[in-house]
Amino acid sequence: MTSEIRYRRVLLKVSGEALMGEQGFGIDVAVVDRIASDIAEARALGVEISIVIGGGNIFRGVAVASKGGDRVTGDHMGMLGTVINALALRTSLTKMGIDAIVLSAIAMPEICENFTQRAALAHQAAGRVVIFAGGTGNPFFTTDSAGALRAAEMGAAALFKGTQVDGIYSADPKFVPDAERFDRLTHAEVLGRGLAVMDVAAVALARENHIPIVVFSIHQKGEFARILAGAGRATIVSD
């Protein structure tokens, strides 16, 4: 089966909201365990996997700015949320016997290691799943941008974006039932059409580094591995 694998090294971007399950806030451990099992299944195919995780289930920095607060402080608070989520995902992976490491862009050595590209590549070469926390470490950049940045730094063959739906649509299919779904797009088409799958900086960075973006449903059990094996349902963005 490994001879059919589309990409041998990938970065998976997981939104914080995906960890909530049916809850309105926080972390549903059963959902995190299920996502971890999907990662373990993909890893069993021989794929090297690193992960960027968001923090929207705990805190969003833009929420502070929208109410007149300081955006920089808000974004720092959001970065702390991503560390909480990264630790939760590492715990679930460890329970399954998967060696995983959390690297944070914000120094907090009592909790996890600091991010450097050298350390990340060394951990990946040692067979570990590398989980990136703290976004880029800078305010005004989303964790989508962190995903594209880390994908480039890790030499990933593709950036997988796990979302609430099974690909990219012309509009939110939850509100527009007849929205058009795309199987394939170019980076330029995503940017030109203003399709809100990732922020502009993330898509542009992926395009500049010739990294395909694979958008799929994070809620569909086993879909990550199926897409890696050449099946599944996703939208592929490539030039």
N, C-alpha and C positions, 0 to 999 in steps of 0.2 A: 504493500500500500504506500510506503514511503516514496516509491519512485514516481507517484502521481502528485506529490505535494506541490502546490503552486508556489509557495514561498517558504524558504528554510529559516528565515530570521524575520520576526515581525515585532511590532510594537502594538499593544492593545490599549486603546483609550477607553476607560470605563467611567461613566458619569457617576457622580455621587448619588444622584437621584435613583439610579438603578439599584442601589443597596437598600433603599427604603422598603421595597416590596409594596404591599398595600398600605403601609403606614404613612402617616403624613409627615413624619420627621424621624431622623435617626437611622439606625442600622437594624435590619432584619437578618439575624444570624443565619436563618435557613436559606435566605436568598444569597447571602455571601458564600455560604457553603456550596450552593448550586453553581454559582459563577466559578468558584475555585475548582469544582469538579470538571467544568468545561475546559478550564485552563489545563488541568491535569490530563484530560483526554487529548487535547491538542499537543501537549508536550510529549505524550507517549508516541506521537507520530514522528518524533525526532526534530521537532521545530523548536528553535531558540525563541523564547518569549520574554519580553520586558513589558512593563505595564505603567501607564500614567493614570492616576485616579483623581477624580474631581472631588469637590467638597460641598456641592449644592444641597445635599441632604441635611447638612449641619448649618452652613452659613454661606451667604453670598455677599461678597464685598460691594457689589453694585447696589445692594439693598440699602446700605449705609449712605452711599452717595445720593441715591434717589430721594432720600429724606433730609438732605442738606448736610450730612456728615462728611467726614474726611475719607476720601476714596482710598488713600494709601493705607490708613489704619484698617479700613474695612477689608481690603485685599489681604493684609497680613492676617487678619482674623480668619479669612477664608482659607489661607494656606495652612493654618493650624488644623482646620477641618479635614484637609486632605491627608494630613499625617494620621489623624484618628482612623480614617477609612483605610489607609495603607496598612496600618497595624492590624486592623480587623481582617483584611484580606490575607495578610501573611499568616495570621493565626489559623485561618481556615485551610490554607495550603499546607501548613505544617501538620495539621491534624490528618491530612491525607498522605503524609510521608513525602511531601514535595519540599525540597530545600529552597527557601525563598529569603530574600534580603530586602530591607527597606533602606533606600538612600534618599535623604532629604536635601533639598536646595537651601533650606534654612537650618543652620547649625543647631543641633540639639543632641549632642553626643551621648547623653545619659539615656536617650530613647532609641536612637537609630544612628546609622553611619551618615556622614556628610557625603553629598554627591560630588564625585569627580568623574570625568569620562574614563580615566584610567581604571579607577576602581570598578566602575560599572562593567566595563569590558572584561576585566579580570574575573568578576563574579559570574558573568555570563559564560565565559570560557570554562569555568569550573562546574558548569551545569546547573547553576542556580537560576530561578526566576527572579528577575530584578524588578522591584516595585519602586517607582519614582514618586516621591511626595514633595509637597511644598511648591508645586507648579514650576515656574522658571526661577522662582526666588525673587521676582520683581513685581511690583504693582502694575496695574494696567494691562497685564497679559493674562489671558485665560489659560485654563488647563488644556484646551484644544491646542493653543500655541505651544504649550509645554510638550504635548504629544508629538507635534511635528518636529520640534527642536530635538527632543530625545531620540526620535526615530532617525533623524539625520546623524546625530552623534553616535548612535549605536550601529550605524550602517544597515538599518532595517530594509528589507526588500519590499515591505508594505506597512502601511499604517492602518490598522483595523479600528474602526469607530463603532462601538456598541451603542445602539440607540434604542428608542422606544418602539420603532417601526422597522420594517424589513428592507429598508433602502432609502433612497432619496426620492422625494415627491415634489411636485410643483407647488404644493401647499400642504399644510398639515392635514393628513387624511382623517384625523379624528374630528375635524371641523368641516372639512371639504371632502365628502365621500367620493366625488368623481375626480379627485386630484390625479394628475398624470404621474405614474411611477416610471423611473428611468432605470434601465439595466446598465447602461454605460454612459459616461460623460467624460469630457476633458476638464482639467483644472480650470481652463479659461472659460468654459461654459458655466461651471459652477459659480465663478466670480462674476461673469457677465450677466447671468440670470438672477443673481442675488439669492441663490438657493441657500437656505439657512441651515446647512448641515454642520459646518464648522465656521469659525470666524475667518475673516478675510486674511489676517496675518498667517493663520495656520495653513490655509489652502495655498497661499502664495509661497510659503516656505517649503511645503511639500512639492509644489511645481518646480521651484528653483533647484531642488535636490533630486528631481525625477523619482519621487516616491509615490506609488499608487496609493489611493485612499479607498479602503473597502468598508462600506457602510452596511451594517446588518443589525438584526434584532438581538440584543443582549438577553432578551427574555425567552428566546427559543432554545430550549435545552439541546446541547450538542451541535448547534449551528456553527460555532467557531471552528470545530474540527471538520465538519462537513464542507465548509467553504474552503478550508486549507487543502482538503482532499479533492477539490475540483467540482464539488456539488453544492448544495445549499442555495440560499436565495439572498442576494446582495446586490448593491449597486457598486460598480467599480469605476473609480475616477482615475484616469491615466491619460497621458499625452503620447 
